Amino acid sequence: LTRKQLINRKEGQFRKMDSADKQMRMKKVQKR
């Protein structure tokens, strides 16, 4: 893997976590 690929992979993981976090927030908002 090149350094660029590693960075892209890390960013991809962060985006997945971020999108999952947003979904959790949406669910919490819907519950209210």
Secondary structure, 3 states (H helix, E strand, C coil): CCHHHHHHHHHHHHHHHHHHHHHHHHHHHHHC
